[in-house]
Amino acid sequence: HVQLVESGGGSVQAGGSLRLSCAASGYTVGSGCMGWSRQAPGKERERVASIDRYGNTKYADSVKGRFTISLDGAKNALLLQMNSLKPDDTAMYYCAAARTSWCGGIYPYWGQGTQVTVS
C-alpha cells in the first residue's frame, strides 16, 4: 500500500513562510513523478509544483520564484518550501505521486492534505 502523509500546514501572516513535508511509505521518493496540488473552496484544483525522477521541476506561474519543490531521500519525503506567502495561497495542499518517470499524467496516489491559511 502506498501512503502519503502531509504535514507542516498552518496559519501565517502575509509575507511569511511555511515548509510542507510529505512522508511516503510503500513508495520511494525519486523513483517517479511527485508533486503538490492545492484547492481552495469554490475553486478548481491547481497543480502548483512537480518533480520527476530525473530532477526536472515545474511550477505554476502563480508560485514561481516563491515556492521550491525538493526531495529528502534520507527521510523518503517530498518537500515544498513556501516563501512570501499571499492570501491567495490559502488552500488545502495535497501531496501526490505516480510510478511514471516523467510528469504529465494522472497521479494515482494522494495524501489527505494539509491546510494553509494566509492572512
Secondary structure, DSSP 8 states (H G I E B T S, - for coil): --EEEEE--EEE-TT--EEEEEEEESS-TTSS-EEEEEE-TTS--EEEEEE-TT--EEE-TTTTTTEEEEEETTTTEEEEEE-S--GGG-EEEEEEE-S-SSSSS---EE---EEEEE-
